[in-house]
Amino acid sequence: MRDYLLQLQDIHFARNQRSILQGVALDIYQGEIVTLIGPNGAGKSSLLKIALGLQKPDSGSVVRRPGLRIGYMPQKLQIPETLPLCVRDFLALARDYKPAQLPAVARRLSIEHLLDSQFSRLSGGEHQRVLLARALLASPQLLVLDEPVQGLDVGGQAELYGLIGELKSELNAGILMVSHDLHLVMAATDRVICLNQHVCCEGHPSHVSQDPSYLKLFGRQMPAQLAPYTHHHDHEHDHIHGPDCQHQHGPLAPLKPHSGPLIIKEPKA
């Protein structure tokens, strides 16, 4: 039996008499990267909030592994320049923050030189890396990333997706990524769920990219030679067909070579 982290079944959700989610199912297992894609208004943000426990569905079930530790990276976090908050102090605000973990996380994400910088003055790539560091300080078993490459150019996106793949192995965690653009995440994920209020199609990226529901929303896949990061698979996923069911800038500073795997001691029970 597979080691599940999170299971959502038959999720229905509406707001102001408008249906947002209709019978959605979502399973996340340890050691896999799942990417949730869909056009604006597809219900991705609502489903994410339900998965995180920030919002209750109108009906359906949400089951989390007992004691599940979740690290969450939001799209953006705006802090006014008038608030002189340095990166070190910002990270110290993380839930269940443990100062002893900061050196390893900062070293792994190459943000050691940023710890005393003002958070509001970071570049787009630096900002995203600090937000990822904050999520990792939770020693997560499930890492939830909402549009993690927002604000990055294509090179920065490729590098960050490569890093996310490495972190999955280092943490032995499950990763749920949310995006509206599959062209780059196609190569950096184990399983794709295409959402447009309901699950349009689901499965291995190479299968989803040819699914009529996906093609109706996104058109043809980006040519393979433009995919920046190749994620190798030694397993198969079921392909489920459903009824028919639509980016940004700032460089990411290079990671330090041979930075080594991330080792975070799990908190004692």
C-alpha positions in Angstrom: 0.0 0.0 0.0 1.4 3.4 -1.0 2.3 5.8 1.8 -0.3 8.6 1.4 0.2 12.1 2.8 -3.1 13.8 1.7 -6.3 12.5 0.2 -9.2 14.7 -1.0 -12.3 12.9 -2.2 -15.4 14.3 -4.0 -14.7 17.9 -3.1 -17.5 20.4 -3.8 -17.1 24.1 -3.1 -19.1 27.2 -4.1 -19.1 30.9 -3.3 -21.8 33.5 -3.9 -23.9 30.8 -5.6 -21.2 30.1 -8.1 -19.7 26.6 -8.3 -16.0 26.6 -8.0 -15.1 22.9 -7.4 -17.2 20.0 -8.6 -16.4 16.5 -7.3 -12.6 17.0 -7.3 -10.3 14.2 -6.0 -6.7 14.8 -5.2 -4.2 12.3 -3.7 -0.6 13.1 -2.8 1.9 10.4 -1.9 5.3 10.5 -0.3 8.2 10.8 -2.8 6.3 12.2 -5.8 5.8 15.6 -7.4 2.3 16.4 -8.4 1.5 19.5 -10.5 -2.0 21.1 -10.5 -2.6 23.1 -13.6 -5.6 25.0 -15.0 -6.7 28.4 -16.4 -7.4 31.4 -14.2 -10.7 30.8 -12.3 -10.3 27.0 -12.5 -10.4 26.6 -8.7 -6.7 26.0 -8.1 -6.4 28.5 -5.2 -9.6 27.2 -3.6 -8.5 23.6 -3.8 -5.1 24.6 -2.4 -6.7 26.3 0.6 -8.8 23.2 1.2 -5.8 20.9 1.0 -3.9 23.2 3.5 -6.9 23.3 5.9 -7.4 27.0 5.4 -10.9 26.5 3.9 -13.6 24.0 4.4 -15.4 22.3 1.4 -19.1 22.4 1.2 -19.0 18.6 0.9 -16.4 15.8 0.4 -13.6 14.5 2.6 -10.1 15.6 3.5 -7.8 13.1 5.1 -4.2 14.0 6.1 -1.6 11.6 7.5 -1.7 12.0 11.3 0.8 14.7 12.4 1.5 15.7 8.8 4.1 18.6 8.6 3.4 20.9 5.6 5.7 23.5 4.3 3.9 26.2 2.2 5.4 28.6 -0.3 2.9 31.3 -1.4 3.0 33.0 -4.8 4.2 36.3 -3.4 4.5 38.0 0.0 4.5 41.8 -0.1 6.3 43.5 2.8 6.4 47.4 2.6 9.8 49.0 2.3 8.9 51.1 5.3 9.1 47.9 7.4 12.8 47.2 8.0 12.6 43.4 8.2 15.7 41.5 7.3 15.6 38.0 5.8 16.9 36.4 9.0 14.1 38.0 11.0 11.6 37.1 8.4 12.6 33.5 8.4 12.4 33.5 12.2 8.7 34.2 11.9 8.1 30.8 10.3 5.8 28.4 12.1 7.8 26.0 14.4 11.0 27.9 13.5 14.1 26.2 15.0 17.2 28.4 14.7 19.5 25.4 14.5 18.0 24.5 11.1 18.7 27.8 9.5 22.3 27.3 8.6 21.7 24.1 6.6 18.7 25.5 4.8 20.4 28.8 4.0 23.5 27.0 2.7 21.4 24.6 0.6 19.5 27.4 -1.1 22.5 29.7 -1.4 20.9 32.5 0.6 23.6 32.9 3.4 24.7 36.2 1.9 21.1 37.5 2.0 20.3 36.8 5.7 21.0 40.4 6.7 19.4 42.0 3.6 16.1 43.8 3.8 13.4 41.4 2.6 11.5 44.1 0.6 14.6 44.8 -1.5 15.3 41.3 -2.8 15.2 40.5 -6.5 12.5 38.2 -7.9 14.8 35.2 -7.8 16.1 36.0 -4.3 12.5 36.5 -3.0 11.3 33.1 -4.3 14.3 31.3 -2.8 13.8 32.9 0.6 10.1 31.9 0.5 11.2 28.4 -0.3 13.6 28.4 2.6 10.8 29.5 4.9 8.8 26.4 3.7 11.7 24.1 4.3 12.2 25.3 7.9 9.0 23.4 8.7 10.9 20.1 8.1 8.0 19.3 5.7 6.7 15.9 4.7 4.5 17.7 2.2 5.8 20.7 0.4 3.1 22.9 -1.2 4.4 25.4 -3.8 1.9 28.0 -5.3 3.3 29.2 -8.6 6.9 28.8 -7.3 8.6 30.3 -10.4 6.5 33.5 -10.4 8.8 36.5 -11.2 11.6 34.4 -12.8 12.9 34.3 -16.4 13.1 31.0 -18.3 16.6 30.2 -17.0 15.6 30.9 -13.4 12.5 28.8 -13.8 14.6 25.8 -15.1 17.0 26.1 -12.2 14.3 26.3 -9.6 12.4 23.3 -11.0 15.7 21.4 -11.0 16.2 22.3 -7.3 12.7 21.2 -6.4 13.4 17.8 -8.0 16.5 17.5 -5.9 14.7 18.5 -2.7 12.1 15.9 -3.2 14.7 13.2 -3.0 16.7 14.8 -0.2 13.6 15.3 2.0 11.8 12.1 0.8 8.7 14.4 0.8 5.7 14.8 -1.4 5.4 18.0 -3.4 2.3 19.7 -4.7 3.0 22.4 -7.2 0.3 24.8 -8.6 0.7 26.4 -12.0 -1.3 27.7 -14.9 1.4 27.0 -17.4 2.4 23.4 -18.1 5.0 24.2 -20.8 7.8 24.2 -18.3 6.5 22.1 -15.4 5.8 19.2 -17.8 9.4 17.9 -17.4 9.6 18.6 -13.7 6.7 16.5 -12.4 5.7 12.9 -11.8 1.9 13.4 -12.2 -0.2 16.2 -13.6 -3.8 17.1 -12.7 -5.6 19.4 -15.1 -8.3 21.3 -13.3 -11.1 23.4 -14.6 -13.6 23.3 -11.7 -13.5 19.5 -12.1 -10.6 17.2 -13.0 -10.4 17.3 -16.8 -7.5 14.8 -17.1 -4.8 13.3 -14.9 -1.7 11.2 -15.3 1.9 11.1 -16.5 2.9 14.4 -18.1 3.5 12.8 -21.5 0.0 11.4 -21.5 -1.7 14.5 -20.3 0.0 16.6 -22.9 -1.8 14.6 -25.6 -5.2 14.4 -23.9 -8.0 16.2 -25.8 -9.1 18.0 -22.6 -5.6 19.4 -22.1 -5.2 20.3 -25.8 -8.5 22.2 -25.7 -7.2 24.4 -22.9 -3.5 24.7 -23.7 -2.9 23.8 -27.3 0.2 21.8 -28.3 3.1 21.1 -25.9 6.2 23.2 -26.0 8.9 21.5 -28.2 10.9 19.0 -26.2 14.2 20.8 -26.9 12.8 23.8 -25.0 12.0 21.8 -21.8 14.6 23.0 -19.3 14.7 20.1 -16.8 14.2 16.5 -17.5 12.7 14.4 -14.7 13.4 10.7 -15.3 10.7 8.1 -14.4 11.0 4.5 -13.7 7.3 4.0 -13.0 4.0 4.5 -14.6 0.8 6.3 -13.6 -2.8 5.7 -14.6 -4.2 7.9 -17.3 -7.7 9.1 -16.6 -9.8 10.8 -19.2 -12.7 13.1 -18.2 -15.1 15.4 -19.9 -13.7 18.5 -21.8 -12.6 20.9 -19.5 -6.1 28.4 -20.4 4.2 34.4 -16.8 7.3 37.1 -15.5 10.9 38.2 -14.9 13.9 38.7 -12.5 17.1 36.5 -12.5 17.7 33.7 -10.0 21.2 33.9 -8.7 23.1 30.7 -9.4 23.2 28.0 -6.8 26.6 27.3 -5.3 28.2 24.2 -6.9 28.4 21.1 -4.8 26.3 22.7 -2.1 25.4 19.2 -0.8 22.1 17.7 0.1 19.8 19.3 2.6 19.7 17.5 5.9 17.2 18.6 8.4 16.6 16.7 11.6 13.0 15.9 12.1 11.5 17.4 15.3 11.2 15.0 18.2 7.7 13.8 19.0 
